[in-house]
Amino acid sequence: MRNHGTREGKHGPATQAVHAGQPEPRPGAPVVAPIVRSSTFHWAGPEDGIDLLYSRYGNNPNQESVAARVAALEGTDDALALASGMAAISMTLLAAAGQGDHIVASRHLYGATWALLSKEFPRRGITTTFVDPGDPGAWDQAVTPDTRVVLVELPTNPALRVFDIEPACRAARGVGAILAADVTFATPMNIRAAEHGVDAVIHSATKYLGGHSDLIAGVVAGSRGLIRRVAKMMKLYGGSIDPQTAWLLERGIRTLPARMERHNRSALALAEWFTGVPGVRRVIHPGLPDHPDHVLATRMLNGYGGMVSIVLDGGGAAADRFSAALRLAAPAPSLGGVETLVSQPRHTSHVDLSPSERDELGIPDGFVRISVGLEDVADLKADFSRAVAAATRPAAAVTA
Ligand SMILES: *Cc1c(COP(=O)(O)O)cnc(C)c1O
């Protein structure tokens, strides 16, 4: 019997993050559950009265307990942990859509999700219509009787746009499709997506849920029926999470509420500070009043998140000098860890687009995405001050 927290509706999210999914305590039991490395478990036949346990099936104790913790945080009946965020996305979509089916997805998607939908799924007879999520009428126009999934992502990467989920939800309901949302950037602390009508709540747990840039994992949360179908795909395609990684992910989730509070606070403080730094042309953060989705983000989210994007004067060359001058923040293409990371989409997620295509998505050259970590904000400001100075005054020898 596992403690599911929200089922009883008794505990707040910080308590659930620490306790949900753990076995009921008994004298002598370890406070921290052990890692169960066994790939297989004693089982002679159905007369044993339990399900066959096998770690590819996702029913190893570590896999089950991290899933129960995620379900408690999301307020869903069930959840499943998988080997990566992309495993969570692809298995969810394949559980819902097959040959001849149709998907409607936001145009603002993580690069690999976009490639899966536009390049890979057509080979399997699954087509996708991409829509502008900022146009509330677009979802209704795009869905057809064959639509099985409507997919959104928020906040988006790297422009940090926040779109209303409601029109996408209504369109999905109208044709009997499921609504799936990749809310990696928001985490369950900043949005409980199921409460907004999302059927499949998906995270790259590699990012904030794990939180320490030391694992690759994904999760999906939803109804028992949906999770059973996703688990079936996972068993067949083999994208199960390793028990050791499941254990490490569960350890990360224990501190998620505390980390997100600080990520939210530090990112907002840095965003406000960047707006007064000469050489920074634009600062993009949903918590800033000039962000196009500020009002909606304030209404929908419990926090604006740990990401800040800036656009430097001087284009790509300035952004390269900025990255090279950093001593504390590190250039690396991930996010959500305790350490501050910066990346340029033109070198990473959006490398395949032309400069004008990137411009259209709100990612001009000179754009730098910052995943604000848990360091002291004063130290980050000092590091970024020096880097912006180096970016905007290339000729001068800039020292600390
Ligand atoms: C990183 C990321 C993914 C992919 O997750 P992996 O764990 O790398 O497979 C999907 N969606 C978003 C928004 C991400 O940031």
The ligand as an SDF file (V2000), in Angstrom:
LIG
                    3D

 15 15  0  0  0  0  0  0  0  0999 V2000
   14.3260   18.3710  -22.8220 C   0  0  0  0  0  0  0  0  0  0  0  0
   12.9090   18.4580  -23.2670 C   0  0  0  0  0  0  0  0  0  0  0  0
   12.2770   17.3570  -23.8660 C   0  0  0  0  0  0  0  0  0  0  0  0
   13.0050   16.0640  -24.1290 C   0  0  0  0  0  0  0  0  0  0  0  0
   13.3390   15.4310  -22.9460 O   0  0  0  0  0  0  0  0  0  0  0  0
   14.5160   14.3310  -22.8240 P   0  0  0  0  0  0  0  0  0  0  0  0
   14.4910   13.9800  -21.3900 O   0  0  0  0  0  0  0  0  0  0  0  0
   15.7850   15.0050  -23.2770 O   0  0  0  0  0  0  0  0  0  0  0  0
   14.1550   13.2060  -23.7280 O   0  0  0  0  0  0  0  0  0  0  0  0
   10.9470   17.4910  -24.2210 C   0  0  0  0  0  0  0  0  0  0  0  0
   10.2770   18.6390  -24.0300 N   0  0  0  0  0  0  0  0  0  0  0  0
   10.8560   19.7190  -23.4740 C   0  0  0  0  0  0  0  0  0  0  0  0
   10.0690   20.9580  -23.2870 C   0  0  0  0  0  0  0  0  0  0  0  0
   12.1880   19.6620  -23.0680 C   0  0  0  0  0  0  0  0  0  0  0  0
   12.7630   20.7470  -22.5220 O   0  0  0  0  0  0  0  0  0  0  0  0
  1  2  1  0
  2  3  1  0
  2 14  2  0
  3  4  1  0
  3 10  2  0
  4  5  1  0
  5  6  1  0
  6  7  2  0
  6  8  1  0
  6  9  1  0
 10 11  1  0
 11 12  2  0
 12 13  1  0
 12 14  1  0
 14 15  1  0
M  END
$$$$
